Amino acid sequence: MSLIARLRAYASDAFGGAPAVDAPADEEHLAATALLVHVARADGVLAAPEAERLSRLVRGRYADSEEAARALIARATAFDAETRDIAMLVELIGREGGEAERVRLLAMAWSIAGADGSVDEFEEALVWRLGSLLGLADGAITRAREEGLAGREGAAAGA
């Protein structure tokens, strides 16, 4: 049983409801989207520009339609609320995708953090910590920051 399945079973026992069964790739997409949701809500406000950027990025990377993106974001929001620990979410993503994939995810996080026109201190610290948890060196985190805040989230992976 995967860690997500165990967490869902625990949450189901503690709060009621039936846990959903996901494929391993879907679990990684769910965990990655939950990280992005966490970043979007880091300053306590999910501003419209952050919600729109989150939806666009998820639709472009993890979902093939707007409806699928909305459903994934809804699941990820609930999952983020259950875990509240980005280290656990990072563990679920793993590092098999290589550094380029981790830099791309981090660039997406930076993009969402800056979607409302500014990155406050809490968002800055959170996304920097996320980069460290993803096993990225300071240079890669800085590169992802530049790419994400410039709106080139996909370019970070090829750098």
Contacts in CASP RR format, 6 or more apart in sequence:
PFRMAT RR
TARGET T0000
AUTHOR 0000-0000-0000
METHOD contacts of the structure
MODEL  1
MSLIARLRAYASDAFGGAPAVDAPADEEHLAATALLVHVARADGVLAAPE
AERLSRLVRGRYADSEEAARALIARATAFDAETRDIAMLVELIGREGGEA
ERVRLLAMAWSIAGADGSVDEFEEALVWRLGSLLGLADGAITRAREEGLA
GREGAAAGA
1 9 0 8 1.000
2 24 0 8 1.000
2 27 0 8 1.000
2 92 0 8 1.000
3 88 0 8 1.000
3 91 0 8 1.000
3 92 0 8 1.000
4 22 0 8 1.000
4 27 0 8 1.000
4 30 0 8 1.000
4 31 0 8 1.000
4 79 0 8 1.000
4 92 0 8 1.000
5 19 0 8 1.000
5 21 0 8 1.000
5 22 0 8 1.000
7 79 0 8 1.000
7 82 0 8 1.000
7 83 0 8 1.000
7 88 0 8 1.000
8 19 0 8 1.000
8 20 0 8 1.000
8 82 0 8 1.000
9 19 0 8 1.000
11 19 0 8 1.000
11 82 0 8 1.000
12 18 0 8 1.000
12 19 0 8 1.000
20 75 0 8 1.000
22 30 0 8 1.000
27 92 0 8 1.000
28 92 0 8 1.000
28 93 0 8 1.000
28 94 0 8 1.000
29 62 0 8 1.000
29 63 0 8 1.000
29 72 0 8 1.000
30 72 0 8 1.000
30 75 0 8 1.000
30 76 0 8 1.000
30 79 0 8 1.000
30 92 0 8 1.000
31 79 0 8 1.000
31 89 0 8 1.000
31 90 0 8 1.000
31 92 0 8 1.000
31 93 0 8 1.000
32 62 0 8 1.000
32 89 0 8 1.000
32 93 0 8 1.000
32 105 0 8 1.000
33 58 0 8 1.000
33 62 0 8 1.000
33 72 0 8 1.000
33 73 0 8 1.000
33 75 0 8 1.000
33 76 0 8 1.000
34 76 0 8 1.000
34 77 0 8 1.000
34 79 0 8 1.000
34 80 0 8 1.000
34 83 0 8 1.000
34 89 0 8 1.000
35 80 0 8 1.000
35 86 0 8 1.000
35 89 0 8 1.000
35 90 0 8 1.000
35 93 0 8 1.000
35 105 0 8 1.000
35 109 0 8 1.000
35 130 0 8 1.000
36 54 0 8 1.000
36 57 0 8 1.000
36 58 0 8 1.000
36 76 0 8 1.000
36 108 0 8 1.000
36 109 0 8 1.000
36 112 0 8 1.000
37 54 0 8 1.000
37 73 0 8 1.000
37 76 0 8 1.000
37 77 0 8 1.000
37 80 0 8 1.000
38 80 0 8 1.000
38 86 0 8 1.000
38 89 0 8 1.000
38 126 0 8 1.000
39 109 0 8 1.000
39 112 0 8 1.000
39 113 0 8 1.000
39 123 0 8 1.000
39 126 0 8 1.000
39 127 0 8 1.000
39 130 0 8 1.000
40 46 0 8 1.000
40 50 0 8 1.000
40 51 0 8 1.000
40 53 0 8 1.000
40 54 0 8 1.000
40 112 0 8 1.000
40 113 0 8 1.000
40 115 0 8 1.000
41 80 0 8 1.000
42 113 0 8 1.000
42 122 0 8 1.000
42 123 0 8 1.000
42 126 0 8 1.000
43 120 0 8 1.000
43 122 0 8 1.000
43 123 0 8 1.000
47 115 0 8 1.000
47 116 0 8 1.000
49 115 0 8 1.000
49 116 0 8 1.000
49 117 0 8 1.000
50 112 0 8 1.000
50 114 0 8 1.000
50 115 0 8 1.000
50 116 0 8 1.000
52 115 0 8 1.000
53 111 0 8 1.000
53 112 0 8 1.000
53 115 0 8 1.000
54 73 0 8 1.000
54 112 0 8 1.000
54 115 0 8 1.000
55 66 0 8 1.000
55 69 0 8 1.000
55 70 0 8 1.000
55 73 0 8 1.000
57 108 0 8 1.000
57 111 0 8 1.000
57 112 0 8 1.000
57 153 0 8 1.000
58 69 0 8 1.000
58 72 0 8 1.000
58 73 0 8 1.000
59 65 0 8 1.000
59 66 0 8 1.000
59 68 0 8 1.000
59 69 0 8 1.000
60 69 0 8 1.000
61 104 0 8 1.000
61 108 0 8 1.000
62 69 0 8 1.000
62 72 0 8 1.000
63 69 0 8 1.000
63 71 0 8 1.000
63 72 0 8 1.000
80 89 0 8 1.000
83 89 0 8 1.000
86 126 0 8 1.000
86 129 0 8 1.000
86 130 0 8 1.000
86 133 0 8 1.000
87 133 0 8 1.000
90 130 0 8 1.000
90 133 0 8 1.000
90 134 0 8 1.000
93 105 0 8 1.000
93 134 0 8 1.000
95 102 0 8 1.000
95 134 0 8 1.000
95 135 0 8 1.000
99 136 0 8 1.000
99 140 0 8 1.000
100 156 0 8 1.000
100 157 0 8 1.000
100 158 0 8 1.000
100 159 0 8 1.000
101 157 0 8 1.000
102 131 0 8 1.000
102 134 0 8 1.000
102 135 0 8 1.000
102 136 0 8 1.000
102 140 0 8 1.000
103 136 0 8 1.000
103 140 0 8 1.000
103 143 0 8 1.000
103 144 0 8 1.000
103 147 0 8 1.000
103 156 0 8 1.000
103 157 0 8 1.000
103 158 0 8 1.000
103 159 0 8 1.000
104 144 0 8 1.000
104 153 0 8 1.000
104 154 0 8 1.000
104 156 0 8 1.000
104 157 0 8 1.000
105 134 0 8 1.000
106 127 0 8 1.000
106 130 0 8 1.000
106 131 0 8 1.000
106 134 0 8 1.000
106 136 0 8 1.000
106 140 0 8 1.000
106 141 0 8 1.000
106 144 0 8 1.000
106 145 0 8 1.000
106 156 0 8 1.000
107 144 0 8 1.000
107 145 0 8 1.000
107 147 0 8 1.000
107 148 0 8 1.000
107 152 0 8 1.000
107 153 0 8 1.000
107 154 0 8 1.000
107 155 0 8 1.000
107 156 0 8 1.000
107 157 0 8 1.000
108 148 0 8 1.000
108 153 0 8 1.000
109 127 0 8 1.000
109 130 0 8 1.000
109 144 0 8 1.000
110 119 0 8 1.000
110 127 0 8 1.000
110 144 0 8 1.000
110 145 0 8 1.000
110 147 0 8 1.000
110 148 0 8 1.000
110 149 0 8 1.000
110 153 0 8 1.000
111 148 0 8 1.000
111 149 0 8 1.000
111 151 0 8 1.000
111 153 0 8 1.000
113 119 0 8 1.000
113 123 0 8 1.000
113 124 0 8 1.000
113 126 0 8 1.000
113 127 0 8 1.000
114 123 0 8 1.000
114 149 0 8 1.000
119 127 0 8 1.000
119 149 0 8 1.000
127 145 0 8 1.000
128 141 0 8 1.000
131 140 0 8 1.000
131 141 0 8 1.000
131 144 0 8 1.000
132 141 0 8 1.000
136 144 0 8 1.000
143 156 0 8 1.000
143 159 0 8 1.000
144 156 0 8 1.000
147 153 0 8 1.000
147 154 0 8 1.000
147 155 0 8 1.000
147 156 0 8 1.000
147 159 0 8 1.000
148 156 0 8 1.000
END
